[in-house]
Amino acid sequence: MNGFKRLLSFLFATAIAAQANAQDGKTIRIATEGAFPPWNAVDTSGKPVGFDIDVGTALCERAKLKCQFVTQAWDGIIPALNVGKFDAIMAGMSITEKRKQVIAFSDPYALTSNYFVVRKSFDLPEMASDLKVNLSSEAEEERGVLQALKDNLKGTIIGVQGSTNAEAFVREYFGDTVEVRTYDKQDNLNLDLVAGRIDGGLADYSVWKAFLESKEGAMAALYGPRISGGPFGPGVGIGLRKHDEMITGQFNGAIEEIKADGTLRALSLKWFGADLVSN
């Protein structure tokens, strides 16, 4: 029996080594949309650029993987991964239970970072935007921050893009204290905010960034804590085929490294002007 166990151990180790050797020299093709700045875009030469690309490059260096970024339209990006058109997806893709039914994910390399934005002229109690609320946390302090936010926004009109996690969150947590107004596009929400037809809105920071930096968006500002977890999921991860356990493990190890040494935070500050990666 002991000899049989040793044989099984040998065969297992041999299989792992063979998989590692097969991986050596292979170029890992990483797909990105190229149309979701600052997460990902393409420059004038057609080269992918953005937060996803910089993070992916750092991860591949740490994992000693040879990687190549390719662009792929969002529609069909998951089926294309599963049929082998490329090996991974880094496209600002949130980890959701529905997606996990068909693909695997790495550990998160960024958090979903949802913020309320309100008109500056709207008279609300002061509330810092460097606070954080993780809806999956049981921390008493975070629950207190969320309750204070709810109290401050009572009676306001809040816009959200329809059929999104943002809408689900506002209706669940604020539906009894604010009027919820839904929009087909974020741009239309922004227009109503500028025109004063709503008091504020909720969306991911990466969605708000360009608006707040625009001339029209100068009349608005972030209000209250960064909100993550709960209906927003654990964050943004690398999409991978379910059977590619080795690559998943290599990426997870590299994510831990660039979190620990500050590389990931520095890249977030570079592309978003904010820390979207720290808990």
C-alpha positions as CSV (number, residue, x, y, z in Angstrom):
1,M,0.0,0.0,0.0
2,N,2.8,2.4,0.9
3,G,4.5,1.6,-2.5
4,F,1.2,2.4,-4.2
5,K,0.9,5.7,-2.4
6,R,4.4,6.6,-3.4
7,L,3.6,5.7,-7.0
8,L,0.5,8.0,-6.9
9,S,2.6,10.8,-5.4
10,F,5.2,10.4,-8.1
11,L,2.6,10.4,-10.9
12,F,1.0,13.5,-9.5
13,A,4.3,15.3,-9.2
14,T,5.2,14.3,-12.7
15,A,1.9,15.6,-14.1
16,I,2.4,18.9,-12.3
17,A,5.9,19.2,-13.7
18,A,4.8,18.3,-17.1
19,Q,2.1,21.0,-17.0
20,A,4.7,23.6,-15.8
21,N,7.1,22.6,-18.5
22,A,4.3,22.9,-21.1
23,Q,3.7,26.4,-19.7
24,D,7.3,27.4,-20.1
25,G,7.8,29.5,-23.2
26,K,4.1,29.8,-23.9
27,T,2.7,33.3,-24.5
28,I,-0.3,34.0,-22.3
29,R,-2.7,36.0,-24.4
30,I,-4.8,38.5,-22.3
31,A,-7.9,40.0,-23.8
32,T,-9.0,43.5,-22.9
33,E,-11.9,45.5,-24.3
34,G,-9.8,48.6,-25.2
35,A,-12.9,50.9,-24.8
36,F,-13.3,51.4,-21.1
37,P,-10.9,54.1,-20.0
38,P,-9.1,54.4,-17.6
39,W,-9.4,50.7,-17.1
40,N,-8.4,50.0,-20.7
41,A,-8.2,51.8,-24.0
42,V,-6.0,51.9,-27.1
43,D,-3.5,54.6,-28.0
44,T,-3.1,56.3,-31.4
45,S,-1.0,53.3,-32.6
46,G,-3.7,50.8,-31.6
47,K,-1.7,49.6,-28.6
48,P,-3.7,48.6,-25.5
49,V,-3.1,51.0,-22.5
50,G,-4.7,51.6,-19.1
51,F,-4.9,50.3,-15.6
52,D,-5.7,46.7,-16.6
53,I,-2.7,46.7,-18.9
54,D,-0.2,48.1,-16.4
55,V,-1.5,45.7,-13.7
56,G,-1.3,42.7,-16.1
57,T,2.2,43.6,-17.1
58,A,3.3,43.8,-13.5
59,L,1.6,40.4,-12.7
60,C,3.3,38.7,-15.7
61,E,6.7,40.0,-14.6
62,R,6.2,38.7,-11.1
63,A,4.8,35.3,-12.3
64,K,7.6,35.1,-14.9
65,L,5.0,34.7,-17.6
66,K,5.4,35.9,-21.2
67,C,2.2,37.8,-21.9
68,Q,0.6,39.6,-24.8
69,F,-2.5,41.9,-24.7
70,V,-5.1,41.7,-27.4
71,T,-8.3,43.6,-27.9
72,Q,-11.7,41.9,-28.0
73,A,-15.2,43.4,-28.1
74,W,-17.0,43.1,-24.8
75,D,-19.9,41.1,-26.4
76,G,-18.6,37.6,-26.7
77,I,-15.5,38.1,-24.6
78,I,-16.3,35.2,-22.2
79,P,-17.2,32.7,-25.0
80,A,-14.0,33.6,-26.8
81,L,-12.0,32.8,-23.7
82,N,-13.6,29.4,-23.3
83,V,-13.0,28.4,-26.9
84,G,-9.3,29.3,-26.5
85,K,-9.0,32.5,-28.5
86,F,-7.0,33.8,-25.6
87,D,-6.0,32.7,-22.1
88,A,-7.3,35.4,-19.7
89,I,-9.5,38.5,-19.5
90,M,-8.4,41.8,-17.9
91,A,-11.1,44.3,-18.8
92,G,-12.4,45.8,-15.6
93,M,-14.6,42.7,-15.2
94,S,-16.4,42.4,-11.9
95,I,-16.5,39.0,-10.3
96,T,-20.2,37.9,-10.2
97,E,-21.9,34.7,-9.4
98,K,-23.4,34.5,-12.8
99,R,-20.0,34.8,-14.5
100,K,-18.5,32.3,-12.1
101,Q,-20.9,29.7,-13.5
102,V,-19.0,29.7,-16.8
103,I,-15.5,30.9,-16.0
104,A,-13.1,31.1,-13.1
105,F,-11.6,34.3,-11.6
106,S,-8.4,35.2,-9.9
107,D,-8.5,37.0,-6.6
108,P,-9.6,40.6,-7.0
109,Y,-7.0,43.1,-8.1
110,A,-9.3,46.1,-7.6
111,L,-12.5,46.7,-5.6
112,T,-15.7,47.9,-6.9
113,S,-15.7,51.6,-5.7
114,N,-19.1,53.1,-5.8
115,Y,-19.7,56.6,-4.7
116,F,-22.6,59.0,-4.4
117,V,-22.1,62.3,-6.3
118,V,-24.2,65.3,-5.5
119,R,-24.6,68.9,-6.7
120,K,-22.2,71.2,-4.8
121,S,-25.0,73.7,-4.3
122,F,-27.1,71.1,-2.5
123,D,-26.9,71.8,1.3
124,L,-25.9,68.5,2.9
125,P,-24.1,67.9,6.1
126,E,-20.3,67.4,5.5
127,M,-19.2,63.8,4.9
128,A,-15.7,62.8,3.9
129,S,-15.2,60.8,0.8
130,D,-12.2,58.9,2.2
131,L,-14.4,56.8,4.4
132,K,-15.0,53.2,3.4
133,V,-18.0,50.9,3.7
134,N,-17.8,47.2,2.8
135,L,-21.3,45.9,2.7
136,S,-20.0,42.3,3.3
137,S,-18.4,43.5,6.6
138,E,-20.1,43.2,10.0
139,A,-18.0,46.1,11.4
140,E,-20.2,48.3,13.6
141,E,-18.3,51.4,12.5
142,E,-19.0,50.8,8.9
143,R,-22.7,50.2,9.6
144,G,-22.7,53.6,11.4
145,V,-21.2,55.4,8.4
146,L,-23.9,53.9,6.2
147,Q,-26.6,54.9,8.5
148,A,-25.2,58.5,8.7
149,L,-25.2,58.6,4.9
150,K,-28.8,57.4,4.7
151,D,-29.8,60.1,7.2
152,N,-28.0,62.8,5.3
153,L,-29.6,61.8,1.9
154,K,-33.1,61.5,3.2
155,G,-35.6,63.3,1.0
156,T,-33.2,63.6,-2.0
157,I,-33.7,62.4,-5.6
158,I,-31.0,59.9,-6.5
159,G,-30.3,58.8,-10.1
160,V,-28.9,55.4,-11.1
161,Q,-28.5,53.5,-14.3
162,G,-31.3,51.0,-14.6
163,S,-30.8,47.3,-14.2
164,T,-27.4,47.7,-12.4
165,N,-26.0,46.7,-9.1
166,A,-26.1,50.5,-8.2
167,E,-29.9,50.5,-8.7
168,A,-30.3,47.3,-6.6
169,F,-28.2,48.8,-3.8
170,V,-30.0,52.1,-3.6
171,R,-33.4,50.5,-3.7
172,E,-32.4,48.0,-0.9
173,Y,-30.6,50.3,1.4
174,F,-32.1,53.8,0.6
175,G,-35.4,53.1,-1.0
176,D,-37.4,54.1,2.0
177,T,-35.7,57.5,2.4
178,V,-34.9,58.7,-1.2
179,E,-36.6,58.9,-4.5
180,V,-34.9,56.6,-7.0
181,R,-34.8,57.7,-10.6
182,T,-33.5,55.3,-13.2
183,Y,-31.7,56.1,-16.5
184,D,-30.9,54.1,-19.6
185,K,-27.4,55.7,-19.9
186,Q,-25.0,57.3,-17.4
187,D,-24.7,60.3,-19.8
188,N,-28.4,61.0,-19.4
189,L,-28.1,60.8,-15.6
190,N,-25.3,63.3,-15.7
191,L,-27.3,65.7,-17.8
192,D,-30.2,65.7,-15.3
193,L,-27.7,66.2,-12.5
194,V,-26.2,69.3,-14.2
195,A,-29.8,70.6,-14.9
196,G,-30.8,70.2,-11.3
197,R,-33.5,67.6,-12.0
198,I,-31.9,65.2,-9.5
199,D,-29.9,65.9,-6.4
200,G,-27.3,63.2,-6.9
201,G,-26.5,59.8,-8.3
202,L,-24.6,56.6,-7.5
203,A,-22.1,54.8,-9.8
204,D,-18.6,53.4,-9.8
205,Y,-15.8,55.9,-9.4
206,S,-14.4,55.0,-12.8
207,V,-17.7,56.0,-14.3
208,W,-17.8,59.3,-12.4
209,K,-14.1,60.3,-13.0
210,A,-14.4,61.7,-16.5
211,F,-17.6,63.6,-15.7
212,L,-16.2,65.2,-12.5
213,E,-13.1,66.3,-14.5
214,S,-15.2,67.9,-17.2
215,K,-16.4,71.5,-17.4
216,E,-20.0,70.4,-16.9
217,G,-19.1,68.2,-13.9
218,A,-17.5,71.0,-12.0
219,M,-20.9,71.6,-10.3
220,A,-20.8,68.2,-8.6
221,A,-18.6,66.3,-6.1
222,L,-18.2,63.0,-4.5
223,Y,-20.2,62.6,-1.3
224,G,-19.7,60.1,1.5
225,P,-17.8,56.8,1.6
226,R,-16.5,54.4,-1.0
227,I,-19.1,51.5,-1.1
228,S,-18.0,48.0,-2.0
229,G,-19.0,44.4,-1.3
230,G,-22.5,43.0,-0.9
231,P,-24.5,43.3,-4.2
232,F,-21.4,44.8,-5.9
233,G,-19.4,41.6,-5.4
234,P,-15.9,41.1,-4.2
235,G,-14.2,43.2,-6.8
236,V,-12.6,43.1,-10.3
237,G,-10.7,40.0,-11.2
238,I,-8.9,38.2,-14.1
239,G,-11.3,36.0,-16.0
240,L,-9.8,32.5,-16.7
241,R,-10.9,29.1,-17.9
242,K,-12.0,26.8,-15.1
243,H,-9.5,24.1,-16.0
244,D,-6.5,26.5,-16.0
245,E,-5.7,26.1,-12.3
246,M,-2.0,26.6,-12.7
247,I,-2.3,30.0,-14.4
248,T,-4.9,31.0,-11.8
249,G,-2.5,30.1,-9.0
250,Q,0.4,32.0,-10.7
251,F,-1.8,35.2,-11.1
252,N,-3.1,34.9,-7.5
253,G,0.5,34.7,-6.1
254,A,1.5,37.7,-8.2
255,I,-1.5,39.7,-7.1
256,E,-0.5,39.2,-3.5
257,E,3.0,40.4,-4.3
258,I,2.0,43.6,-6.0
259,K,-0.5,44.3,-3.2
260,A,2.1,43.8,-0.5
261,D,4.8,46.0,-2.1
262,G,2.5,48.9,-3.0
263,T,2.7,48.5,-6.8
264,L,-1.0,47.9,-7.2
265,R,-1.9,51.0,-5.1
266,A,0.6,53.1,-7.1
267,L,-1.0,52.0,-10.4
268,S,-4.5,52.8,-9.0
269,L,-3.3,56.3,-8.1
270,K,-1.7,56.7,-11.5
271,W,-4.8,55.9,-13.5
272,F,-7.7,56.8,-11.2
273,G,-6.2,59.4,-8.9
274,A,-7.6,57.4,-6.0
275,D,-6.8,54.2,-4.1
276,L,-9.3,51.6,-5.5
277,V,-7.4,48.6,-4.4
278,S,-7.0,48.8,-0.6
279,N,-9.6,47.3,1.8
